[in-house]
Amino acid sequence: MSEIMIILQSSITKADHEAVMRVAPATQSISSRVFLASASDAAVARLRSMAGIARVLTATEPAQNLPQLDGAETLFVQAWLSTRAQIKQRRGEGQDWDTPPMLPPDPKR
């Protein structure tokens, strides 16, 4: 399961909207047509072929040719995409916190 962004068509029917929600229930949303969901690869493929879907974005694909969005929806999509683009590299990543040359945190006083 991975997190995906779903953008519905503005003219989606109630039945199509309900069908999408059965396949990928919203985990976070900015509007009734732009939301995040958790889905398997098979569910993503199914969503892309469903009526009422304008776009399904995964973390690995470019965000080109997005449908028309309002200001809040655009900000929501851009924020999600920016978190997906960041690859955090930290010194000592994956090591115990006290592995040299890392220092343990200061004791509380």
DAQUI-V815347 format. One record per helix or strand of 2 or more residues. SS is the DSSP state (A for helix, B for strand). FROM is the first residue (numbers start at 1). LEN is the number of residues. If there is no record, write none. Layout:
# DAQUI-V815347
ss: <SS,SS>
from: <FROM,FROM>
len: <LEN,LEN>
This chain:
# DAQUI-V815347
ss: <B,A,B,B,A,B,A>
from: <2,14,26,34,41,53,71>
len: <7,10,4,6,8,5,15>
